[in-house]
Amino acid sequence: MNNALRAIATLPLLFTFTATFWYSDATKDIVFITLASIACYQLIYYRSHSRLELHWDWISKALVVISTYYVFSKTYHGFSSSTLRVVLSITLCSIFLPRLRLSKNMLACFIALSATSACTYYVLLGSEGIWHLNRINFATYAAAVAVLSLFLIAQKQRHLMLIGTVSFILVSFPFIGASSRGPLLAFTLTMGVLTLQTLLEKNRINAVIIMILSVGVLAPQILNNSFLSHKLVQVKEYKESQSNKDYNIHSRLELWKAGLSFIPSAPLLGHGYNDKPLLEERFENYGGLDLTILYHYHNQLISTWVRDGFIGTMIIILLLLKPVTYYLRHSWPNTDAMLLVCCIYAVSGLTDTPLSNASTLSFYLYFFILYFSKERCNESIRLKP
């Protein structure tokens, strides 16, 4: 593949790793970028080889099945249009664009681009300017980039460690500025997993560097961040108040209980995204919550099961389980990049819905394809003893 074809083929990927959160219509533009990239690539390839290039492996087949169900859900009860556009675009990329060999150097380039993009985006808009998109999902994306930066630091090559260090410092600003408890907990636990497994691989110096950077860069920002001050004020008001119905923790518990109560009435296909009448009826009878906070159920599995049914929930579970099962079969006790991203999304999914948001879902799916592509180098992005 010459450089021109390679550049054309990577356009959707580069857009996802950089511009996904820049503006609200990014999930629409990815469709046009994908179609244009596929058309140009296939035209040039056909003129050179007199045939089209297709990839019909298990990844493409799985994405076609997922896309088919999402199209059905959209027709049946109003699936999210932005998420559907992203899934269809990535499915087309998987089938019609070449698979890149994900080496550690390529991974470092993607991480550096993502970290620089996220930092620039945060500096231009400020901590309050990112609310119009989705602050928590942006924090989840930033947490994934941060832990991948630490993954580079765990490598033995000095240039990878340098890129990882710079990327981590850059992405730490938007991560802390946008973060809430879910992404922060996800990053902390995943960083702990990476540190432990780096120690098991006897890379003690790398593990110490990871710990020093994590504590040294993140802790001062967390302690001085308005996010923490706001939470402390909330806790104080909560303790002084006789009623806790408007407190965030109580609200989430009520949403989880409500979601679990809705599942039995439509377990297979779900209620769709027109579930506001159910919520209004429940909280009219039981009281206690302002419906303006009810955008979703603050839990990935509960929210997906209520709206997309059992089939939609199984899709989410399989997307999270595949990296874990692969790790247990092939990488244990070492670690790899996909497992770290999976951990970030799984823990964030306890209090949010990163795999239902178009921007964060696109990042996960593209990384999933890169990692599991049959053309990737099997040992290229794993830590080695």
C-alpha positions in Angstrom: 0.0 0.0 0.0 1.5 3.3 -1.0 1.5 6.4 1.2 -1.4 8.0 -0.7 -3.7 5.0 -0.2 -2.6 4.6 3.4 -3.4 8.3 4.1 -6.9 7.9 2.5 -7.6 4.8 4.4 -6.7 6.3 7.8 -8.9 9.4 7.5 -12.0 8.1 9.4 -9.6 6.7 12.1 -7.7 9.9 12.5 -11.0 11.9 12.7 -12.3 9.6 15.4 -9.0 9.8 17.4 -8.9 13.6 17.2 -12.0 15.5 16.1 -14.8 13.4 17.6 -15.5 15.8 20.5 -14.7 19.1 18.7 -18.3 19.9 17.7 -21.8 18.5 18.0 -22.1 17.5 14.4 -18.9 15.4 14.3 -21.0 12.1 14.4 -22.7 13.3 11.2 -19.5 14.3 9.4 -17.9 11.0 10.1 -20.4 9.4 7.7 -19.3 11.7 4.8 -15.6 11.2 5.7 -16.1 7.5 5.7 -18.0 7.3 2.4 -15.5 9.7 0.7 -12.5 7.7 2.0 -14.0 4.4 0.9 -14.9 5.7 -2.5 -11.4 7.2 -3.2 -9.6 4.2 -1.8 -11.6 1.6 -3.7 -11.4 3.6 -7.0 -7.6 3.9 -6.8 -7.3 0.2 -5.7 -9.6 -1.0 -8.5 -7.6 0.9 -11.2 -4.4 -0.7 -9.9 -5.7 -4.3 -9.3 -8.9 -4.5 -11.4 -10.9 -5.6 -8.3 -12.3 -4.3 -5.1 -10.7 -5.0 -1.7 -13.1 -6.4 0.9 -12.5 -7.8 4.4 -15.1 -10.4 5.5 -13.7 -11.7 8.7 -15.3 -12.2 12.1 -15.0 -8.6 13.0 -16.9 -7.4 9.9 -19.5 -10.2 10.3 -20.1 -9.1 14.0 -20.4 -5.5 13.0 -22.9 -6.3 10.3 -25.0 -8.2 12.9 -24.8 -5.3 15.3 -25.7 -2.8 12.6 -28.7 -4.9 11.5 -30.1 -5.0 15.0 -29.5 -1.3 15.5 -31.3 -0.5 12.2 -34.2 -2.7 13.4 -34.2 -0.9 16.8 -34.3 2.4 15.0 -37.2 1.3 12.9 -39.0 -0.5 15.8 -38.8 2.0 18.6 -36.4 4.9 17.9 -32.8 3.9 18.4 -30.2 6.8 18.7 -29.5 8.2 15.3 -26.0 9.4 16.1 -25.0 6.0 17.5 -26.5 4.2 14.5 -24.5 6.5 12.1 -21.3 5.7 13.9 -21.9 1.9 13.9 -22.8 1.9 10.2 -19.8 4.0 9.3 -17.4 1.8 11.3 -18.9 -1.3 9.7 -18.3 0.1 6.3 -14.7 0.9 7.2 -14.2 -2.6 8.5 -15.4 -4.1 5.2 -14.1 -1.7 2.6 -10.9 -0.1 4.0 -7.6 -1.9 4.7 -6.6 -3.0 8.2 -3.6 -1.3 9.5 -0.8 -3.1 11.4 -1.1 -1.7 14.9 2.5 -1.5 16.0 3.7 0.2 19.2 5.0 3.1 17.2 1.6 3.6 15.4 -0.2 3.3 18.8 2.1 6.0 20.1 1.3 8.3 17.2 -2.5 7.8 17.7 -2.2 8.5 21.5 -0.1 11.6 20.9 -2.6 12.9 18.4 -5.5 12.2 20.8 -3.8 13.8 23.8 -2.8 16.9 21.9 -6.3 17.2 20.4 -8.0 16.8 23.8 -5.8 19.3 25.4 -6.2 21.8 22.7 -10.0 21.3 22.7 -10.1 21.8 26.5 -7.8 24.9 26.4 -9.9 26.6 23.7 -13.3 25.9 25.3 -12.5 25.8 29.0 -13.9 23.5 31.6 -17.4 24.9 31.3 -17.4 24.9 27.5 -17.6 21.2 27.1 -20.9 20.7 28.8 -22.8 21.3 25.6 -21.5 18.0 24.3 -21.2 15.5 27.1 -18.7 16.2 29.9 -18.7 12.7 31.4 -18.2 11.0 28.0 -15.4 13.4 27.2 -13.8 12.5 30.5 -14.1 8.8 29.7 -12.4 9.3 26.4 -9.7 11.3 28.1 -9.3 8.6 30.8 -8.7 6.0 28.0 -6.1 8.2 26.3 -4.4 8.8 29.7 -4.1 5.1 30.6 -2.8 4.3 27.1 -0.2 7.0 27.7 0.8 5.2 30.8 0.9 2.0 28.8 3.6 3.6 26.6 5.5 4.6 29.7 5.6 0.9 30.7 7.5 0.0 27.5 11.3 -0.4 27.5 11.9 1.8 24.4 12.9 5.3 25.5 11.1 7.1 22.7 7.8 5.4 23.6 8.3 6.3 27.2 8.9 10.0 26.2 5.9 10.1 24.0 3.8 8.5 26.7 5.0 11.0 29.3 4.3 14.0 27.2 0.9 12.6 26.1 -0.1 11.9 29.7 0.8 15.4 30.9 -1.2 16.9 28.0 -4.3 14.8 28.5 -4.3 15.2 32.3 -5.6 18.7 32.0 -8.8 17.9 30.0 -9.3 14.7 32.0 -9.3 16.4 35.4 -11.1 19.5 34.1 -13.9 17.4 32.7 -13.9 14.5 35.0 -16.5 13.1 37.4 -16.4 10.3 39.8 -17.0 7.5 37.3 -14.1 8.2 34.8 -11.8 9.1 37.7 -12.5 5.8 39.4 -12.1 4.0 36.1 -8.7 5.6 35.5 -7.6 4.9 39.1 -8.5 1.2 39.0 -7.1 0.7 35.5 -3.9 2.5 36.4 -3.6 0.2 39.4 -4.0 -2.9 37.2 -1.3 -1.6 34.8 1.1 -0.9 37.7 0.6 -4.3 39.3 1.1 -6.2 36.1 4.2 -4.1 35.2 5.6 -5.1 38.6 4.8 -8.7 37.9 6.8 -8.4 34.7 9.7 -7.1 36.8 9.7 -3.7 35.2 9.9 -2.0 38.5 11.4 1.3 37.3 8.6 1.7 34.8 6.0 1.0 37.5 7.6 3.6 39.8 7.5 6.2 36.9 3.8 5.4 36.3 3.0 5.9 40.0 5.0 9.1 40.3 3.5 10.6 37.2 -0.1 9.6 38.1 0.2 11.0 41.7 2.4 13.9 40.8 0.3 15.2 37.9 -3.2 14.2 38.9 -3.4 14.6 42.7 -2.6 18.4 42.8 -5.1 19.1 40.1 -7.8 17.0 41.8 -7.2 18.8 45.2 -7.4 22.2 43.6 -10.2 21.4 41.1 -13.6 23.1 41.4 -15.1 19.7 40.8 -13.9 18.4 44.2 -15.0 21.6 46.0 -18.4 21.3 44.4 -18.7 17.7 45.6 -17.7 18.7 49.2 -20.3 21.4 49.2 -22.9 18.9 48.0 -22.0 16.5 50.8 -22.2 19.2 53.4 -25.6 20.3 52.1 -26.7 16.7 52.0 -25.8 16.1 55.7 -27.5 19.3 56.8 -30.7 18.6 54.8 -33.5 16.5 56.2 -34.5 15.4 52.6 -32.0 13.8 50.3 -34.2 13.3 47.3 -32.3 15.8 45.1 -28.9 14.5 46.0 -27.0 12.9 43.2 -26.3 9.5 44.8 -29.9 9.1 45.8 -31.0 10.1 42.3 -28.9 7.5 40.7 -30.1 4.8 43.0 -33.7 5.8 42.2 -32.9 5.6 38.5 -31.4 2.2 38.8 -34.4 0.9 40.7 -36.8 2.4 38.2 -34.8 0.9 35.3 -34.9 -2.5 36.8 -38.6 -2.3 37.4 -39.2 -1.5 33.7 -37.2 -4.4 32.3 -39.7 -7.3 32.9 -42.4 -5.6 30.9 -40.3 -5.6 27.7 -37.2 -7.8 28.3 -36.3 -8.9 24.8 -36.6 -5.7 22.7 -36.8 -3.0 25.4 -39.0 0.1 25.6 -37.0 2.2 23.1 -36.1 5.8 23.8 -39.7 6.9 24.4 -39.6 5.8 28.0 -40.3 9.2 29.5 -44.0 8.2 30.2 -42.8 5.3 32.3 -40.5 7.5 34.3 -43.1 10.3 34.7 -45.6 7.8 36.0 -43.1 6.2 38.4 -41.9 9.5 39.9 -45.3 11.0 40.0 -46.4 8.2 42.2 -43.2 7.9 44.3 -41.9 11.4 43.9 -38.4 12.7 44.5 -36.7 13.4 41.2 -36.6 16.2 38.7 -37.2 14.7 35.2 -34.6 17.0 33.7 -31.8 14.7 35.0 -33.4 11.6 33.4 -31.4 11.5 30.1 -30.4 7.9 30.9 -30.2 5.5 33.8 -26.6 6.2 34.8 -25.7 2.6 34.3 -24.7 1.0 30.9 -26.4 -2.3 31.3 -29.6 -1.1 32.9 -30.0 1.8 30.4 -29.3 -0.5 27.5 -31.7 -3.3 28.7 -34.5 -0.8 29.3 -34.2 0.8 25.9 -32.6 -1.8 23.6 -33.7 -5.0 25.3 -31.8 -8.2 26.1 -30.3 -8.4 22.6 -28.8 -4.9 22.9 -27.5 -5.7 26.3 -25.8 -8.9 25.0 -24.1 -6.8 22.3 -22.6 -4.5 25.0 -21.5 -7.4 27.2 -19.8 -9.2 24.3 -18.0 -6.0 23.3 -16.6 -5.9 26.8 -16.0 -9.6 27.3 -14.1 -10.3 24.1 -10.9 -8.3 25.2 -11.1 -10.0 28.6 -11.4 -13.6 27.2 -8.6 -12.9 24.7 -6.4 -11.6 27.5 -7.0 -14.6 29.6 -6.2 -17.0 26.8 -3.2 -15.2 25.2 -1.7 -12.5 27.3 -2.0 -13.6 30.9 -0.2 -12.5 33.2 1.0 -9.7 30.9 -1.2 -6.8 29.9 -2.2 -5.2 26.6 -3.7 -1.9 25.4 -7.2 -3.3 24.5 -7.6 -4.7 28.0 -6.9 -1.3 29.6 -9.4 0.5 27.3 -12.0 -2.2 28.1 -11.4 -1.6 31.9 -11.9 2.1 31.5 -15.2 1.6 29.7 -16.5 -1.2 32.0 -15.9 0.8 35.2 -17.3 4.0 33.6 -20.3 2.0 32.6 -21.2 1.5 36.3 -22.4 5.2 36.5 -22.7 6.2 32.8 -23.3 4.9 29.3 -20.0 5.3 27.3 -21.0 2.5 24.8 -24.3 4.2 24.1 -22.8 7.6 23.3 -21.7 8.0 19.6 -18.4 9.7 20.3 -17.0 7.3 23.0 -18.5 4.3 21.1 -16.6 5.2 18.0 -13.3 5.4 19.8 -13.9 2.0 21.4 -15.0 0.3 18.2 -12.1 1.7 16.1 -9.6 0.6 18.7 -11.3 -2.8 18.8 -11.0 -3.2 15.1 -7.3 -2.1 15.1 -6.5 -4.5 17.9 -8.2 -7.6 16.7 -7.6 -7.3 13.0 -6.0 -10.4 11.5 -3.3 -8.2 9.9 -2.0 -6.8 13.2 1.3 -8.0 14.7 0.3 -10.4 17.5 3.1 -9.2 19.8 3.2 -5.6 18.8 1.4 -3.9 21.6 1.8 -6.2 24.5 4.1 -5.8 27.4 6.8 -8.5 27.3 8.6 -10.1 30.2 
